Amino acid sequence: MKFMLYCSNNPVDLGIEDEQGIWDLIKFREHIEDCVPCKRFMYLLGEEFFDSMIGMFGTKWKVGKS
């Protein structure tokens, strides 16, 4: 699974993704709660999506490149 920001900001610059391509799901969620363009994620996926991801995988997620 690959995530992209609707706001087109660089997730590395925002501290969401590290140099190994691992996303901090807590920071990702915080960003989409605050960023108007990225709030679409909450509408499309629902808040339960993030709760489920964090519950299953913890706070870190290796994002695929496809």
PDB file of N, CA, C, O and CB in Angstrom:
ATOM      1  N   MET A   1       0.849  -1.165   0.000  1.00  0.00           N
ATOM      2  CA  MET A   1       0.000   0.000   0.000  1.00  0.00           C
ATOM      3  C   MET A   1       0.899   1.234   0.000  1.00  0.00           C
ATOM      4  O   MET A   1       1.896   1.286   0.721  1.00  0.00           O
ATOM      5  CB  MET A   1      -0.969  -0.005   1.221  1.00  0.00           C
ATOM      6  N   LYS A   2       0.545   2.205  -0.799  1.00  0.00           N
ATOM      7  CA  LYS A   2       1.300   3.450  -0.871  1.00  0.00           C
ATOM      8  C   LYS A   2       0.377   4.608  -0.516  1.00  0.00           C
ATOM      9  O   LYS A   2      -0.753   4.683  -0.997  1.00  0.00           O
ATOM     10  CB  LYS A   2       1.921   3.648  -2.283  1.00  0.00           C
ATOM     11  N   PHE A   3       0.864   5.501   0.323  1.00  0.00           N
ATOM     12  CA  PHE A   3       0.116   6.695   0.682  1.00  0.00           C
ATOM     13  C   PHE A   3       0.703   7.886  -0.056  1.00  0.00           C
ATOM     14  O   PHE A   3       1.906   7.937  -0.313  1.00  0.00           O
ATOM     15  CB  PHE A   3       0.137   6.928   2.213  1.00  0.00           C
ATOM     16  N   MET A   4      -0.136   8.826  -0.390  1.00  0.00           N
ATOM     17  CA  MET A   4       0.290  10.092  -0.977  1.00  0.00           C
ATOM     18  C   MET A   4      -0.492  11.196  -0.281  1.00  0.00           C
ATOM     19  O   MET A   4      -1.645  11.008   0.107  1.00  0.00           O
ATOM     20  CB  MET A   4       0.065  10.119  -2.538  1.00  0.00           C
ATOM     21  N   LEU A   5       0.141  12.333  -0.130  1.00  0.00           N
ATOM     22  CA  LEU A   5      -0.534  13.471   0.478  1.00  0.00           C
ATOM     23  C   LEU A   5      -1.257  14.269  -0.600  1.00  0.00           C
ATOM     24  O   LEU A   5      -0.676  14.584  -1.638  1.00  0.00           O
ATOM     25  CB  LEU A   5       0.472  14.365   1.242  1.00  0.00           C
ATOM     26  N   TYR A   6      -2.511  14.593  -0.358  1.00  0.00           N
ATOM     27  CA  TYR A   6      -3.269  15.410  -1.305  1.00  0.00           C
ATOM     28  C   TYR A   6      -2.699  16.816  -1.430  1.00  0.00           C
ATOM     29  O   TYR A   6      -2.858  17.463  -2.464  1.00  0.00           O
ATOM     30  CB  TYR A   6      -4.725  15.485  -0.883  1.00  0.00           C
ATOM     31  N   CYS A   7      -2.043  17.283  -0.395  1.00  0.00           N
ATOM     32  CA  CYS A   7      -1.512  18.644  -0.406  1.00  0.00           C
ATOM     33  C   CYS A   7      -0.207  18.752  -1.191  1.00  0.00           C
ATOM     34  O   CYS A   7       0.301  19.854  -1.397  1.00  0.00           O
ATOM     35  CB  CYS A   7      -1.293  19.124   1.013  1.00  0.00           C
ATOM     36  N   SER A   8       0.337  17.622  -1.628  1.00  0.00           N
ATOM     37  CA  SER A   8       1.578  17.563  -2.410  1.00  0.00           C
ATOM     38  C   SER A   8       2.822  17.951  -1.623  1.00  0.00           C
ATOM     39  O   SER A   8       3.885  18.132  -2.218  1.00  0.00           O
ATOM     40  CB  SER A   8       1.461  18.457  -3.603  1.00  0.00           C
ATOM     41  N   ASN A   9       2.722  18.084  -0.300  1.00  0.00           N
ATOM     42  CA  ASN A   9       3.909  18.319   0.512  1.00  0.00           C
ATOM     43  C   ASN A   9       4.732  17.041   0.569  1.00  0.00           C
ATOM     44  O   ASN A   9       4.210  15.945   0.364  1.00  0.00           O
ATOM     45  CB  ASN A   9       3.526  18.793   1.940  1.00  0.00           C
ATOM     46  N   ASN A  10       5.997  17.188   0.844  1.00  0.00           N
ATOM     47  CA  ASN A  10       6.893  16.055   0.943  1.00  0.00           C
ATOM     48  C   ASN A  10       6.764  15.454   2.348  1.00  0.00           C
ATOM     49  O   ASN A  10       7.034  16.143   3.332  1.00  0.00           O
ATOM     50  CB  ASN A  10       8.366  16.477   0.640  1.00  0.00           C
ATOM     51  N   PRO A  11       6.357  14.180   2.460  1.00  0.00           N
ATOM     52  CA  PRO A  11       6.191  13.577   3.777  1.00  0.00           C
ATOM     53  C   PRO A  11       7.499  13.506   4.573  1.00  0.00           C
ATOM     54  O   PRO A  11       7.467  13.499   5.803  1.00  0.00           O
ATOM     55  CB  PRO A  11       5.615  12.193   3.629  1.00  0.00           C
ATOM     56  N   VAL A  12       8.639  13.452   3.891  1.00  0.00           N
ATOM     57  CA  VAL A  12       9.927  13.459   4.592  1.00  0.00           C
ATOM     58  C   VAL A  12      10.141  14.816   5.252  1.00  0.00           C
ATOM     59  O   VAL A  12      10.547  14.890   6.412  1.00  0.00           O
ATOM     60  CB  VAL A  12      11.094  13.138   3.615  1.00  0.00           C
ATOM     61  N   ASP A  13       9.870  15.880   4.515  1.00  0.00           N
ATOM     62  CA  ASP A  13      10.019  17.231   5.065  1.00  0.00           C
ATOM     63  C   ASP A  13       9.091  17.471   6.251  1.00  0.00           C
ATOM     64  O   ASP A  13       9.421  18.234   7.159  1.00  0.00           O
ATOM     65  CB  ASP A  13       9.750  18.268   3.985  1.00  0.00           C
ATOM     66  N   LEU A  14       7.940  16.823   6.241  1.00  0.00           N
ATOM     67  CA  LEU A  14       6.966  16.981   7.326  1.00  0.00           C
ATOM     68  C   LEU A  14       7.254  16.074   8.520  1.00  0.00           C
ATOM     69  O   LEU A  14       6.575  16.165   9.542  1.00  0.00           O
ATOM     70  CB  LEU A  14       5.572  16.700   6.808  1.00  0.00           C
ATOM     71  N   GLY A  15       8.256  15.201   8.400  1.00  0.00           N
ATOM     72  CA  GLY A  15       8.586  14.280   9.482  1.00  0.00           C
ATOM     73  C   GLY A  15       7.685  13.064   9.550  1.00  0.00           C
ATOM     74  O   GLY A  15       7.694  12.338  10.544  1.00  0.00           O
ATOM     75  N   ILE A  16       6.907  12.833   8.504  1.00  0.00           N
ATOM     76  CA  ILE A  16       5.991  11.694   8.458  1.00  0.00           C
ATOM     77  C   ILE A  16       6.718  10.439   7.976  1.00  0.00           C
ATOM     78  O   ILE A  16       6.466   9.339   8.470  1.00  0.00           O
ATOM     79  CB  ILE A  16       4.791  12.001   7.540  1.00  0.00           C
ATOM     80  N   GLU A  17       7.621  10.612   7.010  1.00  0.00           N
ATOM     81  CA  GLU A  17       8.365   9.487   6.440  1.00  0.00           C
ATOM     82  C   GLU A  17       9.848   9.647   6.753  1.00  0.00           C
ATOM     83  O   GLU A  17      10.401  10.743   6.657  1.00  0.00           O
ATOM     84  CB  GLU A  17       8.138   9.389   4.906  1.00  0.00           C
ATOM     85  N   ASP A  18      10.486   8.538   7.130  1.00  0.00           N
ATOM     86  CA  ASP A  18      11.924   8.610   7.397  1.00  0.00           C
ATOM     87  C   ASP A  18      12.718   8.230   6.147  1.00  0.00           C
ATOM     88  O   ASP A  18      12.140   7.948   5.098  1.00  0.00           O
ATOM     89  CB  ASP A  18      12.305   7.685   8.577  1.00  0.00           C
ATOM     90  N   GLU A  19      14.038   8.226   6.267  1.00  0.00           N
ATOM     91  CA  GLU A  19      14.904   7.978   5.106  1.00  0.00           C
ATOM     92  C   GLU A  19      14.813   6.548   4.583  1.00  0.00           C
ATOM     93  O   GLU A  19      15.241   6.284   3.459  1.00  0.00           O
ATOM     94  CB  GLU A  19      16.337   8.286   5.463  1.00  0.00           C
ATOM     95  N   GLN A  20      14.268   5.618   5.368  1.00  0.00           N
ATOM     96  CA  GLN A  20      14.069   4.243   4.913  1.00  0.00           C
ATOM     97  C   GLN A  20      12.685   4.016   4.304  1.00  0.00           C
ATOM     98  O   GLN A  20      12.348   2.893   3.931  1.00  0.00           O
ATOM     99  CB  GLN A  20      14.276   3.288   6.067  1.00  0.00           C
ATOM    100  N   GLY A  21      11.895   5.064   4.204  1.00  0.00           N
ATOM    101  CA  GLY A  21      10.558   4.936   3.633  1.00  0.00           C
ATOM    102  C   GLY A  21       9.508   4.468   4.627  1.00  0.00           C
ATOM    103  O   GLY A  21       8.427   4.033   4.230  1.00  0.00           O
ATOM    104  N   ILE A  22       9.815   4.553   5.908  1.00  0.00           N
ATOM    105  CA  ILE A  22       8.869   4.133   6.949  1.00  0.00           C
ATOM    106  C   ILE A  22       8.067   5.347   7.414  1.00  0.00           C
ATOM    107  O   ILE A  22       8.629   6.369   7.808  1.00  0.00           O
ATOM    108  CB  ILE A  22       9.615   3.469   8.155  1.00  0.00           C
ATOM    109  N   TRP A  23       6.758   5.213   7.359  1.00  0.00           N
ATOM    110  CA  TRP A  23       5.858   6.292   7.758  1.00  0.00           C
ATOM    111  C   TRP A  23       5.455   6.137   9.205  1.00  0.00           C
ATOM    112  O   TRP A  23       5.187   5.033   9.678  1.00  0.00           O
ATOM    113  CB  TRP A  23       4.618   6.323   6.868  1.00  0.00           C
ATOM    114  N   ASP A  24       5.415   7.248   9.895  1.00  0.00           N
ATOM    115  CA  ASP A  24       4.900   7.307  11.255  1.00  0.00           C
ATOM    116  C   ASP A  24       3.396   7.566  11.129  1.00  0.00           C
ATOM    117  O   ASP A  24       2.975   8.663  10.764  1.00  0.00           O
ATOM    118  CB  ASP A  24       5.629   8.429  12.121  1.00  0.00           C
ATOM    119  N   LEU A  25       2.599   6.548  11.435  1.00  0.00           N
ATOM    120  CA  LEU A  25       1.154   6.656  11.235  1.00  0.00           C
ATOM    121  C   LEU A  25       0.505   7.686  12.151  1.00  0.00           C
ATOM    122  O   LEU A  25      -0.524   8.264  11.801  1.00  0.00           O
ATOM    123  CB  LEU A  25       0.505   5.312  11.452  1.00  0.00           C
ATOM    124  N   ILE A  26       1.091   7.919  13.310  1.00  0.00           N
ATOM    125  CA  ILE A  26       0.560   8.946  14.215  1.00  0.00           C
ATOM    126  C   ILE A  26       0.767  10.325  13.586  1.00  0.00           C
ATOM    127  O   ILE A  26      -0.156  11.139  13.562  1.00  0.00           O
ATOM    128  CB  ILE A  26       1.248   8.868  15.619  1.00  0.00           C
ATOM    129  N   LYS A  27       1.963  10.589  13.083  1.00  0.00           N
ATOM    130  CA  LYS A  27       2.237  11.881  12.442  1.00  0.00           C
ATOM    131  C   LYS A  27       1.417  12.047  11.177  1.00  0.00           C
ATOM    132  O   LYS A  27       0.953  13.145  10.871  1.00  0.00           O
ATOM    133  CB  LYS A  27       3.727  12.017  12.120  1.00  0.00           C
ATOM    134  N   PHE A  28       1.239  10.955  10.438  1.00  0.00           N
ATOM    135  CA  PHE A  28       0.414  11.001   9.232  1.00  0.00           C
ATOM    136  C   PHE A  28      -1.016  11.375   9.595  1.00  0.00           C
ATOM    137  O   PHE A  28      -1.618  12.240   8.957  1.00  0.00           O
ATOM    138  CB  PHE A  28       0.446   9.645   8.493  1.00  0.00           C
ATOM    139  N   ARG A  29      -1.554  10.730  10.610  1.00  0.00           N
ATOM    140  CA  ARG A  29      -2.922  11.035  11.051  1.00  0.00           C
ATOM    141  C   ARG A  29      -3.034  12.483  11.536  1.00  0.00           C
ATOM    142  O   ARG A  29      -3.996  13.176  11.207  1.00  0.00           O
ATOM    143  CB  ARG A  29      -3.353  10.067  12.174  1.00  0.00           C
ATOM    144  N   GLU A  30      -2.055  12.935  12.314  1.00  0.00           N
ATOM    145  CA  GLU A  30      -2.078  14.320  12.793  1.00  0.00           C
ATOM    146  C   GLU A  30      -2.059  15.298  11.625  1.00  0.00           C
ATOM    147  O   GLU A  30      -2.754  16.314  11.648  1.00  0.00           O
ATOM    148  CB  GLU A  30      -0.886  14.588  13.724  1.00  0.00           C
ATOM    149  N   HIS A  31      -1.260  14.990  10.603  1.00  0.00           N
ATOM    150  CA  HIS A  31      -1.190  15.874   9.441  1.00  0.00           C
ATOM    151  C   HIS A  31      -2.546  15.947   8.736  1.00  0.00           C
ATOM    152  O   HIS A  31      -3.018  17.038   8.417  1.00  0.00           O
ATOM    153  CB  HIS A  31      -0.103  15.389   8.461  1.00  0.00           C
ATOM    154  N   ILE A  32      -3.165  14.811   8.494  1.00  0.00           N
ATOM    155  CA  ILE A  32      -4.420  14.862   7.753  1.00  0.00           C
ATOM    156  C   ILE A  32      -5.568  15.442   8.575  1.00  0.00           C
ATOM    157  O   ILE A  32      -6.570  15.886   8.013  1.00  0.00           O
ATOM    158  CB  ILE A  32      -4.787  13.479   7.278  1.00  0.00           C
ATOM    159  N   GLU A  33      -5.431  15.441   9.875  1.00  0.00           N
ATOM    160  CA  GLU A  33      -6.446  16.100  10.700  1.00  0.00           C
ATOM    161  C   GLU A  33      -6.306  17.619  10.620  1.00  0.00           C
ATOM    162  O   GLU A  33      -7.294  18.339  10.765  1.00  0.00           O
ATOM    163  CB  GLU A  33      -6.337  15.634  12.164  1.00  0.00           C
ATOM    164  N   ASP A  34      -5.075  18.117  10.387  1.00  0.00           N
ATOM    165  CA  ASP A  34      -4.816  19.561  10.356  1.00  0.00           C
ATOM    166  C   ASP A  34      -4.791  20.161   8.958  1.00  0.00           C
ATOM    167  O   ASP A  34      -5.055  21.353   8.798  1.00  0.00           O
ATOM    168  CB  ASP A  34      -3.517  19.846  11.025  1.00  0.00           C
ATOM    169  N   CYS A  35      -4.481  19.368   7.951  1.00  0.00           N
ATOM    170  CA  CYS A  35      -4.306  19.868   6.586  1.00  0.00           C
ATOM    171  C   CYS A  35      -5.622  19.765   5.821  1.00  0.00           C
ATOM    172  O   CYS A  35      -6.166  18.672   5.658  1.00  0.00           O
ATOM    173  CB  CYS A  35      -3.191  19.083   5.852  1.00  0.00           C
ATOM    174  N   VAL A  36      -6.126  20.886   5.360  1.00  0.00           N
ATOM    175  CA  VAL A  36      -7.432  20.909   4.692  1.00  0.00           C
ATOM    176  C   VAL A  36      -7.481  19.983   3.478  1.00  0.00           C
ATOM    177  O   VAL A  36      -8.407  19.177   3.392  1.00  0.00           O
ATOM    178  CB  VAL A  36      -7.770  22.327   4.262  1.00  0.00           C
ATOM    179  N   PRO A  37      -6.532  20.050   2.531  1.00  0.00           N
ATOM    180  CA  PRO A  37      -6.618  19.133   1.381  1.00  0.00           C
ATOM    181  C   PRO A  37      -6.523  17.657   1.772  1.00  0.00           C
ATOM    182  O   PRO A  37      -7.178  16.812   1.161  1.00  0.00           O
ATOM    183  CB  PRO A  37      -5.519  19.455   0.392  1.00  0.00           C
ATOM    184  N   CYS A  38      -5.719  17.344   2.780  1.00  0.00           N
ATOM    185  CA  CYS A  38      -5.506  15.948   3.166  1.00  0.00           C
ATOM    186  C   CYS A  38      -6.628  15.382   4.028  1.00  0.00           C
ATOM    187  O   CYS A  38      -6.666  14.175   4.264  1.00  0.00           O
ATOM    188  CB  CYS A  38      -4.204  15.821   3.901  1.00  0.00           C
ATOM    189  N   LYS A  39      -7.531  16.215   4.497  1.00  0.00           N
ATOM    190  CA  LYS A  39      -8.656  15.708   5.294  1.00  0.00           C
ATOM    191  C   LYS A  39      -9.511  14.726   4.500  1.00  0.00           C
ATOM    192  O   LYS A  39     -10.303  13.984   5.080  1.00  0.00           O
ATOM    193  CB  LYS A  39      -9.524  16.868   5.784  1.00  0.00           C
ATOM    194  N   ARG A  40      -9.356  14.717   3.183  1.00  0.00           N
ATOM    195  CA  ARG A  40     -10.094  13.762   2.355  1.00  0.00           C
ATOM    196  C   ARG A  40      -9.824  12.325   2.786  1.00  0.00           C
ATOM    197  O   ARG A  40     -10.696  11.464   2.670  1.00  0.00           O
ATOM    198  CB  ARG A  40      -9.724  13.941   0.883  1.00  0.00           C
ATOM    199  N   PHE A  41      -8.608  12.066   3.288  1.00  0.00           N
ATOM    200  CA  PHE A  41      -8.303  10.719   3.757  1.00  0.00           C
ATOM    201  C   PHE A  41      -9.288  10.272   4.825  1.00  0.00           C
ATOM    202  O   PHE A  41      -9.733   9.124   4.820  1.00  0.00           O
ATOM    203  CB  PHE A  41      -6.882  10.654   4.298  1.00  0.00           C
ATOM    204  N   MET A  42      -9.627  11.162   5.730  1.00  0.00           N
ATOM    205  CA  MET A  42     -10.566  10.800   6.797  1.00  0.00           C
ATOM    206  C   MET A  42     -11.938  10.497   6.215  1.00  0.00           C
ATOM    207  O   MET A  42     -12.620   9.576   6.665  1.00  0.00           O
ATOM    208  CB  MET A  42     -10.670  11.930   7.842  1.00  0.00           C
ATOM    209  N   TYR A  43     -12.343  11.274   5.212  1.00  0.00           N
ATOM    210  CA  TYR A  43     -13.651  11.040   4.607  1.00  0.00           C
ATOM    211  C   TYR A  43     -13.653   9.756   3.788  1.00  0.00           C
ATOM    212  O   TYR A  43     -14.633   9.011   3.808  1.00  0.00           O
ATOM    213  CB  TYR A  43     -14.051  12.225   3.728  1.00  0.00           C
ATOM    214  N   LEU A  44     -12.562   9.490   3.068  1.00  0.00           N
ATOM    215  CA  LEU A  44     -12.500   8.308   2.211  1.00  0.00           C
ATOM    216  C   LEU A  44     -12.267   7.021   2.987  1.00  0.00           C
ATOM    217  O   LEU A  44     -12.900   6.002   2.712  1.00  0.00           O
ATOM    218  CB  LEU A  44     -11.413   8.476   1.191  1.00  0.00           C
ATOM    219  N   LEU A  45     -11.366   7.067   3.947  1.00  0.00           N
ATOM    220  CA  LEU A  45     -10.972   5.854   4.660  1.00  0.00           C
ATOM    221  C   LEU A  45     -11.645   5.694   6.009  1.00  0.00           C
ATOM    222  O   LEU A  45     -11.799   4.579   6.506  1.00  0.00           O
ATOM    223  CB  LEU A  45      -9.496   5.840   4.849  1.00  0.00           C
ATOM    224  N   GLY A  46     -12.040   6.794   6.591  1.00  0.00           N
ATOM    225  CA  GLY A  46     -12.658   6.757   7.912  1.00  0.00           C
ATOM    226  C   GLY A  46     -11.623   6.722   9.018  1.00  0.00           C
ATOM    227  O   GLY A  46     -10.515   6.218   8.835  1.00  0.00           O
ATOM    228  N   GLU A  47     -11.990   7.256  10.150  1.00  0.00           N
ATOM    229  CA  GLU A  47     -11.081   7.272  11.292  1.00  0.00           C
ATOM    230  C   GLU A  47     -10.733   5.860  11.741  1.00  0.00           C
ATOM    231  O   GLU A  47      -9.643   5.628  12.264  1.00  0.00           O
ATOM    232  CB  GLU A  47     -11.696   8.051  12.451  1.00  0.00           C
ATOM    233  N   GLU A  48     -11.632   4.929  11.546  1.00  0.00           N
ATOM    234  CA  GLU A  48     -11.390   3.551  11.954  1.00  0.00           C
ATOM    235  C   GLU A  48     -10.212   2.943  11.213  1.00  0.00           C
ATOM    236  O   GLU A  48      -9.530   2.068  11.746  1.00  0.00           O
ATOM    237  CB  GLU A  48     -12.630   2.713  11.727  1.00  0.00           C
ATOM    238  N   PHE A  49      -9.965   3.395   9.989  1.00  0.00           N
ATOM    239  CA  PHE A  49      -8.843   2.875   9.211  1.00  0.00           C
ATOM    240  C   PHE A  49      -7.529   3.068   9.961  1.00  0.00           C
ATOM    241  O   PHE A  49      -6.743   2.131  10.098  1.00  0.00           O
ATOM    242  CB  PHE A  49      -8.777   3.560   7.839  1.00  0.00           C
ATOM    243  N   PHE A  50      -7.295   4.278  10.443  1.00  0.00           N
ATOM    244  CA  PHE A  50      -6.049   4.559  11.147  1.00  0.00           C
ATOM    245  C   PHE A  50      -5.968   3.794  12.467  1.00  0.00           C
ATOM    246  O   PHE A  50      -4.910   3.279  12.827  1.00  0.00           O
ATOM    247  CB  PHE A  50      -5.914   6.056  11.403  1.00  0.00           C
ATOM    248  N   ASP A  51      -7.073   3.723  13.175  1.00  0.00           N
ATOM    249  CA  ASP A  51      -7.097   2.954  14.420  1.00  0.00           C
ATOM    250  C   ASP A  51      -6.761   1.488  14.145  1.00  0.00           C
ATOM    251  O   ASP A  51      -6.010   0.870  14.899  1.00  0.00           O
ATOM    252  CB  ASP A  51      -8.478   3.070  15.106  1.00  0.00           C
ATOM    253  N   SER A  52      -7.310   0.938  13.077  1.00  0.00           N
ATOM    254  CA  SER A  52      -7.043  -0.457  12.714  1.00  0.00           C
ATOM    255  C   SER A  52      -5.588  -0.662  12.300  1.00  0.00           C
ATOM    256  O   SER A  52      -4.953  -1.631  12.716  1.00  0.00           O
ATOM    257  CB  SER A  52      -7.971  -0.896  11.581  1.00  0.00           C
ATOM    258  N   MET A  53      -5.059   0.250  11.482  1.00  0.00           N
ATOM    259  CA  MET A  53      -3.662   0.143  11.040  1.00  0.00           C
ATOM    260  C   MET A  53      -2.719   0.183  12.238  1.00  0.00           C
ATOM    261  O   MET A  53      -1.807  -0.636  12.345  1.00  0.00           O
ATOM    262  CB  MET A  53      -3.314   1.280  10.049  1.00  0.00           C
ATOM    263  N   ILE A  54      -2.939   1.123  13.124  1.00  0.00           N
ATOM    264  CA  ILE A  54      -2.076   1.253  14.301  1.00  0.00           C
ATOM    265  C   ILE A  54      -2.235   0.033  15.206  1.00  0.00           C
ATOM    266  O   ILE A  54      -1.258  -0.450  15.778  1.00  0.00           O
ATOM    267  CB  ILE A  54      -2.405   2.551  15.083  1.00  0.00           C
ATOM    268  N   GLY A  55      -3.460  -0.463  15.334  1.00  0.00           N
ATOM    269  CA  GLY A  55      -3.693  -1.645  16.154  1.00  0.00           C
ATOM    270  C   GLY A  55      -3.016  -2.892  15.592  1.00  0.00           C
ATOM    271  O   GLY A  55      -2.513  -3.720  16.351  1.00  0.00           O
ATOM    272  N   MET A  56      -3.002  -3.030  14.269  1.00  0.00           N
ATOM    273  CA  MET A  56      -2.406  -4.205  13.646  1.00  0.00           C
ATOM    274  C   MET A  56      -0.898  -4.113  13.489  1.00  0.00           C
ATOM    275  O   MET A  56      -0.189  -5.097  13.698  1.00  0.00           O
ATOM    276  CB  MET A  56      -3.023  -4.431  12.313  1.00  0.00           C
ATOM    277  N   PHE A  57      -0.403  -2.936  13.122  1.00  0.00           N
ATOM    278  CA  PHE A  57       1.001  -2.810  12.733  1.00  0.00           C
ATOM    279  C   PHE A  57       1.829  -1.920  13.653  1.00  0.00           C
ATOM    280  O   PHE A  57       3.045  -1.833  13.486  1.00  0.00           O
ATOM    281  CB  PHE A  57       1.082  -2.279  11.347  1.00  0.00           C
ATOM    282  N   GLY A  58       1.208  -1.270  14.605  1.00  0.00           N
ATOM    283  CA  GLY A  58       1.931  -0.322  15.438  1.00  0.00           C
ATOM    284  C   GLY A  58       1.954   1.044  14.757  1.00  0.00           C
ATOM    285  O   GLY A  58       1.191   1.293  13.824  1.00  0.00           O
ATOM    286  N   THR A  59       2.816   1.908  15.217  1.00  0.00           N
ATOM    287  CA  THR A  59       2.812   3.280  14.706  1.00  0.00           C
ATOM    288  C   THR A  59       3.672   3.468  13.474  1.00  0.00           C
ATOM    289  O   THR A  59       3.656   4.551  12.889  1.00  0.00           O
ATOM    290  CB  THR A  59       3.273   4.217  15.769  1.00  0.00           C
ATOM    291  N   LYS A  60       4.421   2.461  13.055  1.00  0.00           N
ATOM    292  CA  LYS A  60       5.303   2.591  11.896  1.00  0.00           C
ATOM    293  C   LYS A  60       4.811   1.703  10.770  1.00  0.00           C
ATOM    294  O   LYS A  60       4.350   0.587  11.009  1.00  0.00           O
ATOM    295  CB  LYS A  60       6.756   2.234  12.265  1.00  0.00           C
ATOM    296  N   TRP A  61       4.909   2.200   9.532  1.00  0.00           N
ATOM    297  CA  TRP A  61       4.425   1.464   8.366  1.00  0.00           C
ATOM    298  C   TRP A  61       5.392   1.675   7.213  1.00  0.00           C
ATOM    299  O   TRP A  61       5.671   2.810   6.828  1.00  0.00           O
ATOM    300  CB  TRP A  61       2.991   1.915   7.971  1.00  0.00           C
ATOM    301  N   LYS A  62       5.905   0.573   6.660  1.00  0.00           N
ATOM    302  CA  LYS A  62       6.782   0.641   5.491  1.00  0.00           C
ATOM    303  C   LYS A  62       5.892   0.774   4.273  1.00  0.00           C
ATOM    304  O   LYS A  62       5.153  -0.149   3.929  1.00  0.00           O
ATOM    305  CB  LYS A  62       7.719  -0.622   5.383  1.00  0.00           C
ATOM    306  N   VAL A  63       5.963   1.922   3.624  1.00  0.00           N
ATOM    307  CA  VAL A  63       5.100   2.218   2.487  1.00  0.00           C
ATOM    308  C   VAL A  63       5.704   1.621   1.230  1.00  0.00           C
ATOM    309  O   VAL A  63       6.888   1.803   0.948  1.00  0.00           O
ATOM    310  CB  VAL A  63       4.896   3.742   2.325  1.00  0.00           C
ATOM    311  N   GLY A  64       4.874   0.903   0.474  1.00  0.00           N
ATOM    312  CA  GLY A  64       5.322   0.342  -0.799  1.00  0.00           C
ATOM    313  C   GLY A  64       5.529   1.424  -1.839  1.00  0.00           C
ATOM    314  O   GLY A  64       4.958   2.509  -1.737  1.00  0.00           O
ATOM    315  N   LYS A  65       6.330   1.136  -2.819  1.00  0.00           N
ATOM    316  CA  LYS A  65       6.638   2.112  -3.867  1.00  0.00           C
ATOM    317  C   LYS A  65       5.770   1.956  -5.098  1.00  0.00           C
ATOM    318  O   LYS A  65       5.939   2.707  -6.059  1.00  0.00           O
ATOM    319  CB  LYS A  65       8.078   1.998  -4.262  1.00  0.00           C
ATOM    320  N   SER A  66       4.849   1.011  -5.104  1.00  0.00           N
ATOM    321  CA  SER A  66       4.007   0.810  -6.282  1.00  0.00           C
ATOM    322  C   SER A  66       2.734   1.603  -6.201  1.00  0.00           C
ATOM    323  O   SER A  66       1.913   1.545  -7.116  1.00  0.00           O
ATOM    324  CB  SER A  66       3.683  -0.645  -6.457  1.00  0.00           C
TER     325      SER A  66
END
